[in-house]
Amino acid sequence: QVQLVESGGGLVQAGGSLRLSCAASGTTFAINAMGWYRQAPGKQRELVATITRRGSADHPDSVKGRFTISRDNAKNTVYLQMNSLKPEDTAMYYCNAVTWNNQYTYWGRGTQVTVSS
C-alpha cells in the first residue's frame, strides 16, 4: 500500500506562483511514475504532469512552460511548481502514483488551488 499526502495549495492572484508537494509513504519502492491531476467543478479530472522514477517528465500543452514537475526519490516526494497562474487553473489538485507493473494506482486526497482574477 502507498499513501500520498498533498500540500501547498491555497489562494493566489492571477500571475502568481504556488508549489505543490506530494509525499509518499508505505511501499514506495514499488512506485514508478508519479503525477499530478486536477479537477475543476463540473469538469473531468485531467492530467497536469507526470514524472518517472528516472526523471522523465511530461506536461500537456495547457500547462507547458508554466508548470514544472520534479521529484526527490530520496524523500519520496514529487513537486509541482506552478507559475503564471490563471483563473482557469483553479481546481482540486490530486497526486497520483503508479507501480512499476501498472498494477496499482494510488491517489491522494487533493489540495485546493484557487486563482483569483
Secondary structure per residue as TSV (DSSP state, phi and psi in degrees):
chain	resnum	aa	ss	phi	psi
A	1	Q	-	360.0	145.7
A	2	V	E	-126.1	134.8
A	3	Q	E	-112.6	138.6
A	4	L	E	-124.1	131.0
A	5	V	E	-127.6	118.8
A	6	E	E	-92.4	154.4
A	7	S	E	-154.7	166.0
A	8	G	-	105.1	-5.1
A	9	G	-	-72.0	173.1
A	10	G	E	163.2	-166.5
A	11	L	E	-103.3	130.1
A	12	V	E	-143.2	151.3
A	13	Q	E	-78.9	154.8
A	14	A	T	-54.8	137.2
A	15	G	T	92.4	-11.4
A	16	G	-	-83.3	-174.7
A	17	S	-	-132.3	153.1
A	18	L	E	-143.7	153.1
A	19	R	E	-124.2	117.0
A	20	L	E	-92.8	147.1
A	21	S	E	-126.7	149.7
A	22	C	E	-138.7	115.4
A	23	A	E	-100.6	129.1
A	24	A	E	-102.1	144.3
A	25	S	E	-140.5	168.2
A	26	G	E	97.9	-138.5
A	27	T	S	-83.2	65.2
A	28	T	G	-68.5	-21.8
A	29	F	G	-63.8	-20.3
A	30	A	G	-82.6	-8.6
A	31	I	E	-84.0	133.2
A	32	N	E	-104.0	-80.9
A	33	A	E	-85.0	144.2
A	34	M	E	-129.3	155.6
A	35	G	E	-161.9	176.9
A	36	W	E	-124.0	136.1
A	37	Y	E	-125.6	162.3
A	38	R	E	-140.2	153.3
A	39	Q	E	-141.8	119.2
A	40	A	-	-92.7	157.4
A	41	P	T	-56.0	129.9
A	42	G	T	78.3	4.8
A	43	K	S	-121.8	162.0
A	44	Q	-	-77.1	155.2
A	45	R	-	-67.5	135.8
A	46	E	E	-129.1	151.6
A	47	L	E	-71.7	136.7
A	48	V	E	-108.3	-44.3
A	49	A	E	-169.3	150.4
A	50	T	E	-135.5	157.7
A	51	I	E	-150.9	136.0
A	52	T	-	-85.5	170.8
A	53	R	T	-61.7	-30.0
A	54	R	T	-82.2	-4.1
A	55	G	-	98.6	8.5
A	56	S	-	-78.9	118.1
A	57	A	E	-111.2	154.6
A	58	D	E	-143.9	137.4
A	59	H	-	-133.1	133.4
A	60	P	-	-68.2	161.1
A	61	D	T	-57.8	-29.4
A	62	S	T	-63.0	-23.9
A	63	V	T	-124.0	-4.9
A	64	K	B	-60.6	133.6
A	65	G	T	90.0	-15.9
A	66	R	T	-113.7	-37.6
A	67	F	E	-109.0	143.6
A	68	T	E	-136.4	125.3
A	69	I	E	-95.2	143.5
A	70	S	E	-145.5	170.8
A	71	R	E	-150.1	139.9
A	72	D	E	-118.4	99.5
A	73	N	T	-65.4	-31.3
A	74	A	T	-65.1	-31.3
A	75	K	T	-100.0	0.0
A	76	N	T	52.1	43.9
A	77	T	E	-130.6	139.6
A	78	V	E	-118.8	144.6
A	79	Y	E	-121.7	154.8
A	80	L	E	-133.4	107.9
A	81	Q	E	-87.6	121.5
A	82	M	E	-117.3	116.8
A	83	N	-	-116.1	164.3
A	84	S	S	49.3	48.4
A	85	L	-	-65.8	145.8
A	86	K	-	-120.1	156.4
A	87	P	G	-55.2	-32.3
A	88	E	G	-72.6	-5.8
A	89	D	G	-82.2	-7.0
A	90	T	-	-61.4	124.8
A	91	A	E	-178.1	170.5
A	92	M	E	-86.2	128.8
A	93	Y	E	-104.7	128.2
A	94	Y	E	-116.0	138.9
A	95	C	E	-89.9	147.7
A	96	N	E	-138.8	142.5
A	97	A	E	-137.1	138.5
A	98	V	E	-125.6	135.9
A	99	T	E	-74.9	165.6
A	100	W	T	-55.0	-39.8
A	101	N	T	-93.0	12.0
A	102	N	S	59.1	19.7
A	103	Q	-	-77.4	-35.3
A	104	Y	-	-125.9	143.2
A	105	T	E	-126.4	132.2
A	106	Y	E	-118.1	149.4
A	107	W	E	-130.6	145.7
A	108	G	-	-85.4	179.2
A	109	R	-	-85.6	-13.2
A	110	G	-	99.9	156.6
A	111	T	E	-136.6	134.3
A	112	Q	E	-83.0	132.2
A	113	V	E	-118.9	124.0
A	114	T	E	-124.8	124.4
A	115	V	E	-114.1	118.3
A	116	S	E	-92.1	148.9
A	117	S	-	-90.0	360.0
